[in-house]
């Protein structure tokens, strides 16, 4: 995260010459970012539960819905997920 407006204008510049109908999705935890990026619609999202985060983590790390096939990795995964929230 960088609050320097000049850096944001540099980041935005490629998106200013958009094709009609194109969309850009910006994700952020900071409402100021959506304002700086000139967002038309901001959609505040709720924080994911630890269980939902763990499921997403399992899908990306293992290609599985949960750690059932790798119970030895579950505690490590829980520690990583807690750091992300």
C-alpha positions in Angstrom: 0.0 0.0 0.0 1.3 3.4 -0.9 -0.5 6.7 -0.2 1.5 8.7 -2.7 -1.0 10.1 -5.2 1.6 10.4 -7.9 2.3 6.6 -7.7 -1.4 5.9 -8.0 -1.7 8.1 -11.2 1.2 6.1 -12.7 -0.6 2.9 -11.8 -3.9 4.1 -13.3 -2.4 5.4 -16.6 -2.7 2.1 -18.6 -6.4 1.9 -17.7 -7.3 5.3 -18.9 -7.4 4.2 -22.6 -9.9 1.5 -22.0 -12.0 -0.2 -24.6 -15.7 0.4 -24.4 -17.3 -2.1 -22.1 -14.1 -3.2 -20.5 -13.9 -3.5 -16.7 -11.1 -3.3 -14.1 -11.5 -4.8 -10.7 -9.5 -3.4 -7.8 -9.4 -5.2 -4.5 -8.4 -3.4 -1.4 -8.9 -3.2 2.4 -8.7 0.6 2.3 -11.7 2.7 1.1 -9.3 5.5 0.1 -7.9 3.3 -2.7 -11.2 2.9 -4.4 -11.7 6.7 -4.2 -8.2 7.4 -5.6 -8.7 4.9 -8.4 -12.0 6.7 -9.3 -14.2 3.6 -8.7 -17.8 3.9 -9.9 -19.0 1.3 -7.5 -17.4 0.1 -4.3 -18.6 -3.2 -2.8 -17.5 -3.6 0.8 -16.9 -7.3 1.5 -17.2 -9.1 4.8 -14.1 -10.8 6.3 -14.0 -14.5 5.5 -14.2 -16.9 8.4 -11.1 -18.9 9.4 -12.8 -22.0 8.0 -13.6 -20.4 4.7 -10.0 -19.2 4.4 -8.7 -22.6 5.3 -10.8 -24.1 2.6 -9.5 -21.7 0.0 -6.0 -22.3 1.2 -6.5 -26.1 0.8 -7.9 -25.6 -2.7 -4.8 -23.7 -3.8 -2.2 -25.6 -1.9 -3.5 -29.1 -2.3 -6.2 -29.0 -5.0 -8.6 -30.4 -2.3 -11.5 -29.0 -0.4 -9.9 -29.7 3.0 -6.9 -31.2 4.7 -8.5 -34.6 5.2 -5.9 -36.2 3.0 -3.1 -34.3 4.7 -3.9 -34.0 8.4 -0.3 -33.3 9.3 -0.4 -30.0 7.3 -3.7 -28.7 8.9 -2.1 -27.0 11.9 0.5 -25.3 9.8 -2.2 -24.1 7.4 -4.3 -22.8 10.3 -1.3 -20.7 11.5 -0.8 -19.3 8.0 -4.5 -18.5 7.7 -4.6 -16.6 11.0 -1.7 -14.4 9.8 -3.7 -13.5 6.7 -6.7 -12.1 8.6 
